[in-house]
Amino acid sequence: MTLNLLLVEDDAAYAEALAEELRAIGHATAIASDGRQALTVMNEAAFDAVILDRMMPRLDGMSVLQTLRAGGMTLPVIMLTALSGSQDKVEGLEAGADDYVVKPVAAMELHARLTAILRGRGWTTSSADTLQAGDIVVSPTSFRAWRGGRPIDLAKLELKLLVELVRNADAVLTRAMLIERVWGYDFIPDTNIVDVHIRRLRRKLTEGGGDDPIQTLRGIGYMMRG
């Protein structure tokens, strides 16, 4: 399993040494030296997981983690710290960390922990797990989406809607088809639920720039341009 990792660590020597060990295992590993830089980098590129130091200048790891989770980002986070007390671990896990590791730690242990986390989520790196239409990429199994390499934070129903549109790019999907596939209804409820979610999805897809990729066919439904 090859992963695209972000290592957030303010000790430059330790960060580079650990990153080299992770790269030797086969993981692409970028480094951020503080919390603010980490949030900037994650806003510009997609990662499979984050290894996050707890104690850092400018913005600490707990604040970074809380910001990610509050923003709806579900990617795995392993908190890496020198604090080994039980209460410290509890605080990290309650803040949204998937695991809490006391440093120094071997790269192979991190690899094993990441593999266990991703296995538990049913996540794989197979190319079959991603769908693409134009510059939009979506991974149904890891519940993530990107446009032009930029992560898009979507609610569950928005993601399901995007999956159907991307999977059927350049084909028309009627409102009835979307209601059945996304909401699971076998009838058309008297509601504009599809149109509301399409508006939200359009807004998020165009926040970082770019044209609206969803075409409306009046009185029929919608189509994602491929």
C-alpha positions in Angstrom: 0.0 0.0 0.0 1.5 3.3 -1.1 0.3 6.4 0.5 0.6 10.2 0.0 1.5 11.4 3.5 1.8 14.8 5.2 4.2 14.8 8.2 3.7 17.9 10.4 6.7 18.3 12.7 8.6 21.4 13.9 11.9 19.5 14.6 13.4 19.8 11.2 16.1 17.1 11.7 13.6 14.6 13.1 11.1 15.3 10.5 13.5 14.8 7.6 14.9 11.6 9.1 11.4 10.1 9.6 10.2 11.3 6.2 13.2 9.6 4.5 12.3 6.3 6.4 8.7 6.6 5.2 9.8 7.3 1.6 12.1 4.2 1.8 9.1 2.1 2.6 7.4 3.6 -0.5 5.2 6.4 0.8 5.3 9.9 -0.8 5.9 12.1 2.2 5.7 15.9 2.4 6.7 17.9 5.4 5.1 20.9 7.1 7.0 22.6 9.9 4.1 24.1 11.9 0.3 24.0 12.1 -0.5 26.9 9.9 1.7 25.7 7.2 0.0 22.3 7.4 -3.4 23.8 6.9 -2.2 25.7 3.9 -0.6 22.7 2.3 -3.7 20.5 2.9 -5.8 23.2 1.3 -3.6 23.0 -1.8 -3.0 19.3 -2.2 -4.7 16.0 -1.4 -3.2 13.5 1.1 -4.2 10.0 2.2 -3.2 10.6 5.8 -1.5 13.0 8.2 1.1 12.4 10.9 0.7 15.3 13.2 3.0 16.5 16.0 1.0 17.8 19.0 3.3 20.5 20.3 4.3 23.1 17.7 4.8 26.8 17.4 2.2 29.1 15.7 -0.6 26.6 15.8 -0.4 23.3 17.8 -1.5 19.9 16.6 -4.7 19.8 18.7 -5.8 23.1 17.0 -5.0 21.7 13.6 -6.9 18.5 14.3 -9.9 20.3 15.6 -9.9 22.6 12.5 -9.8 19.7 10.2 -12.6 17.8 11.9 -14.7 20.9 12.2 -14.3 21.4 8.5 -15.5 17.9 7.8 -12.2 16.5 6.7 -12.2 12.8 7.5 -8.7 11.7 6.4 -6.8 9.6 8.9 -4.7 11.5 11.4 -2.0 9.9 13.6 -1.0 12.3 16.4 2.7 12.1 17.1 3.9 13.5 20.4 6.3 13.3 23.3 3.4 13.5 25.8 2.7 10.0 26.9 0.2 10.4 29.7 -3.2 8.7 29.5 -5.1 12.0 29.7 -3.0 13.3 26.8 -4.0 10.3 24.7 -7.6 10.6 25.6 -7.6 14.3 24.7 -6.0 13.6 21.3 -8.4 10.8 20.5 -11.5 12.7 21.6 -10.3 15.6 19.4 -10.6 13.3 16.4 -7.2 11.6 16.1 -7.4 8.0 14.7 -4.3 7.0 16.7 -1.9 8.5 19.2 1.8 7.5 19.1 4.6 8.6 21.4 7.8 9.5 19.6 10.4 8.5 18.7 8.6 6.0 16.5 9.8 3.7 13.7 8.5 4.3 10.2 7.4 0.6 10.0 5.3 1.0 13.1 3.6 4.1 11.5 3.1 2.1 8.3 1.5 -0.7 10.3 -0.8 1.6 12.2 -1.9 3.5 9.0 -2.6 0.2 7.3 -4.8 -0.9 10.2 -6.7 2.4 10.2 -7.3 2.2 6.5 -8.2 -1.4 6.6 -10.8 -0.6 9.2 -12.3 2.0 6.9 -12.4 -0.4 4.0 -10.0 1.9 2.1 -7.6 0.8 -0.6 -5.3 2.5 -3.1 -6.6 0.6 -6.1 -7.2 2.8 -9.2 -10.7 1.2 -9.3 -11.5 3.2 -6.2 -11.5 6.5 -8.0 -13.8 8.0 -10.6 -12.9 10.9 -12.8 -14.7 13.4 -15.0 -12.6 16.2 -16.4 -10.6 17.7 -13.5 -12.9 16.2 -10.9 -11.8 13.0 -9.1 -13.9 11.2 -6.5 -13.1 8.2 -4.3 -16.3 6.5 -3.1 -14.5 4.2 -0.7 -12.5 6.9 1.1 -15.3 9.5 1.0 -13.1 12.1 -0.6 -13.2 14.3 -3.7 -10.9 16.7 -5.5 -11.0 19.2 -8.3 -7.8 20.1 -10.0 -6.0 18.4 -7.2 -7.7 20.6 -4.6 -9.7 18.7 -1.9 -13.4 19.4 -1.8 -15.2 19.0 1.6 -18.6 17.4 1.0 -21.4 16.2 3.2 -22.3 12.5 2.7 -25.3 13.1 0.4 -23.3 15.6 -1.6 -20.6 13.1 -2.1 -23.1 10.4 -3.1 -24.6 12.8 -5.6 -21.2 13.7 -7.1 -20.3 10.0 -7.4 -23.4 9.3 -9.5 -22.8 12.3 -11.7 -19.1 11.5 -12.3 -19.8 7.8 -12.8 -22.3 8.7 -15.5 -20.4 11.6 -17.0 -21.9 12.9 -20.3 -25.1 11.0 -19.7 -28.3 12.6 -18.5 -29.6 11.6 -15.0 -33.2 12.4 -14.3 -34.3 13.6 -10.9 -36.1 10.3 -10.4 -32.9 8.4 -11.1 -30.9 10.5 -8.7 -33.5 10.2 -6.0 -33.5 6.4 -6.3 -29.7 6.1 -6.4 -28.7 8.7 -3.8 -31.7 8.8 -1.4 -32.9 5.2 -1.9 -36.5 6.2 -2.7 -38.4 4.1 -5.4 -40.8 7.0 -5.9 -40.5 10.7 -6.5 -41.3 12.6 -3.4 -43.0 16.0 -3.7 -39.8 18.0 -2.9 -37.0 19.9 -4.6 -34.4 17.9 -2.6 -32.3 17.1 -5.7 -32.2 20.8 -6.9 -31.2 21.9 -3.4 -28.3 19.5 -3.2 -27.2 20.3 -6.8 -27.0 24.0 -5.8 -24.8 23.2 -2.8 -22.6 20.8 -4.8 -22.2 23.4 -7.6 -21.1 26.0 -5.0 -18.5 23.8 -3.5 -17.2 22.6 -6.9 -16.6 26.2 -8.1 -15.3 27.7 -4.8 -11.7 27.3 -6.0 -12.4 28.7 -9.4 -13.4 26.9 -12.6 -16.6 26.6 -14.6 -19.7 24.9 -13.4 -19.3 21.3 -14.6 -22.9 20.3 -14.0 -25.3 21.0 -16.9 -29.1 21.4 -16.2 -31.5 20.0 -18.7 -34.7 21.9 -17.9 -37.5 19.6 -17.0 -35.4 16.5 -17.3 -32.4 16.4 -14.9 -28.7 16.9 -14.8 -25.5 15.9 -16.6 -21.8 16.1 -15.5 -19.6 17.1 -18.3 -16.7 14.7 -18.8 
